[in-house]
Amino acid sequence: MRCLVGLAGFLAAAACSKEAHVPTEAPVVAEAGPVASAAPSASASATPSAEPAPTASASAAPPTSTAARVASSPGTSTRLLDAGQAPRRVLRYAWRVDQKEQLTMDLRTAASTEFAGAKQPEIPLPPVHIVLDLDPQSLTPSGDLRFAWRVSAATVTSDAQTPSQIVDGMRAEVSAIEHLAGTAAVTARGLSGGVTVNAATTVDAGATGQMAEQIRQTLRDVAVPLPEEEVGHGARWQKTAQLDGKGSRLTQTDTFTLTDLAPTSGAVDDVLAQTAPPQALKAPGMASGAEARMESMLASGDGKTHFDLSRLVPQTRFTGTTTMVVSGPSAGDSTRRVTMIMRVGIDIQGTPR
């Protein structure tokens, strides 16, 4: 479980801040609030696009050299907790350059806030549907894959009961990624070797750019990370990532349990935990000189993932919750605090193209 809850979490935070039920004197922190990240292994990153390494690129052309091993993202480590039952074997992906894939992601989010002791009713947010096309480009001698990616569809579904402020805000975020494209790399163990975005495909559209960052997180964690050692049924391993980006820092831990293992496929349960220390936040739209702080953040979730060792995108169902307390200045030099609670459901499906 790793990377897209962040996207949904961000949408929830943004919607809450724009929702009329939230007091107008509450600190404006939507664009900087933590967002959970949950991708194929279902991760629920609760940060505003925290990303270990990706760098924007002016070109989406694939790298020309395949001689060097793809390096995994800095700030990330894995360790085996239990090797599981015998027989055991080393698990590695056998990527195929001739197999194009499509990643389909559906997000369902609900958000509520508490301000000055008054708790607002939970608000279901419009579902978001995103489709990414993934085109393998090259393999290194060690079996690491480089691939090109692009967003081929991004839509928001709304109904008459959803406040227009929420729908408009979410559509602005989604419209900013409709033509996003770039390149990425992943090792034979499923660890990210970095994600780049083609600068020519980025669009402002009045959005904060957080949606694009969450797409990068999804691609960074697209495959289930595999341990270095031999493992069997019931094996447990842990991935820890120190994420830092967009002025936010957090620690994310995913604990995987191997629940099924066949010759070329398997299944894992993923339990995610994410925390962030108190820290200053920078939110677009805040008055000059204004400050906001994230006082606390805790995200948790669990998912079930079925993976194929020859395919990049697994089948994942994830649910998670992010709770964060943010504060900001108000009239009279006092400080206002708002508690945001976001519940997220994410389905990710991978299919050959």
Buried (B, 14 or more C-beta within 10 A) or exposed (E): BBBBBBBBBBBBBBBBBBBEEBBEBBBBBBBBBBBBBBBBBBBBBBBBBBBBBBEEBEEBEBBEEBEEEBBBBEBBEBEBEEBBEEEBEEBBBEBBEEBBBBBBBBBBBBBBBBBEEEEBEEBBBBBBBBBBBBBBBBBBEEBBBBBBBBBBEBBBEBEEEBBEEBBEBBBBBBBBBBBBBBBBBBBBBBBBBBBBBBEEBBBEBEBBBBBBBBBBBBBBBBBBBBBEBBBBBEBBBBBBBBBBBBBBBBBBBBBBBBBEBEEEBBBBBBBBBBBBEEBEBBBEEBEEEEBBBBBBBBBBBBBBBBBBBEBBBBBBBBBBBBBBBBBBBBEEEEEBBBBBBBBBBBBBBBEEE
